[in-house]
Amino acid sequence: MQTSKVLITAAVAALLQAAVAVAQTPPAQTPPTSATTPPEQGPPTEHPAAGGQAGVSFESLDTDADGRISKTEAAANDHVKKDFGRYDKNANGYIEKEEVSPPVDTTAPKQ
């Protein structure tokens, strides 16, 4: 009888360790593919390319550093100037960083 209790206790301890190990393993994540995920459309986020039009950052267009891009500032980039109304989602005459940044996922558990 004593041997049975020892074996059961050892089995339970082993199962608990296995459960803890599985619970700590992060889920596998597959990177998005360009065939299934279209690229985000918005003002480019890289520094200006040699042509001066493609690849500008929000900060490079925000010349007065007020955290938003006015129509005057947007005129420095033909793409942003052309699509200003699409980026200005709240129609206040400015493109705020929040309007062109991806939303922050606050529901994801912190690790």
N, C-alpha and C positions, 0 to 999 in steps of 0.2 A: 504494500500500500504506500509506503514511504517513497519507493522508487517511482511510482506512478505520479505522485505529487511533484517530484523533482523534474520528471520528464515533461509534465504539463507546464510547469513554471518555465522551463527552458524553452519550450515551443512558443509560449506566449511572448516571452522576451525577444525571441528571434523574429516573430511576426511583427512586433511593435517596431523593432529596428528597421525592418524592411518597409513598413508603412511610412516611417519618418523619412527614409531615404527617397521613396517615391514622391512624397509630398514636397520635398525640397528640389526636385528636378524641374527646371523651367520647361515650359512647353516648347516644342519645336516650332520655329517660325520660318516660314518660307518667304524669301524676298519677292516683292512684286515684280512681275515681268512687264516689259514695255508692251507686249502684245495684249495683256489683259488690263493694265492700268494706264489710262491716258495721263500724260504729264499735266501737272497743275498749270493753269494759265494765270498769269499775273505778271506784275513787273519783275523782270529778271533780278536775280539775287547775287550775281557775280559782278566783279568789277568791269568797267568798260573794256570792250575789245578794241582792236586796232581801228575799226571803222567808226568807233565812237557812238554807235547806236545800240548794239546788242550787248547784253550782259551787264547792265548797270545795276548797282545796288540801291536799295531804298535810301540808305544814308547818303549816297552820292547825289541823288536827286533832291533830297531834303537839304538844300543849301543853307537855309537859315537855322537848321537844327531845332525846329519847333516840334518835331515828331509827326509831321504831316507834310504831304506834297500838295502844293497849290497848283493851279492851272499854269501859272507862270513858270514854276519849277519844272512841271511836267513837259513843257515845251522843249526842254533840252533833249528829249528822247521822242522820236517820231512815233514809236509803238505805244508808249504810255500816253502821249498827247492824243493819239487817235482813239484809244480805248479808255480815256479818262472817265467817262460816264459809267462804264462797266465796273471799273475799280472803285469808284466812289459810291459804295453801296447805300450809304445813308443820305446821299444827295445833298451834302452840306457844302460842296465846293472844294473839298479837300480829300485826299486819299490818306487815311490813317493807316498805320502799320497793322492794326488789328484787322483791317478790311482786306489785306492781301497776305496775311500770315495764316498758316494752317491752324485750325482750332486745337487747343490743348485738351488732351483727353484726361479729365480729372477722375474718371471712373476706374482707370487702370490701377491695380494694386502696386504699392511701392515695394521695392525689393530691398 
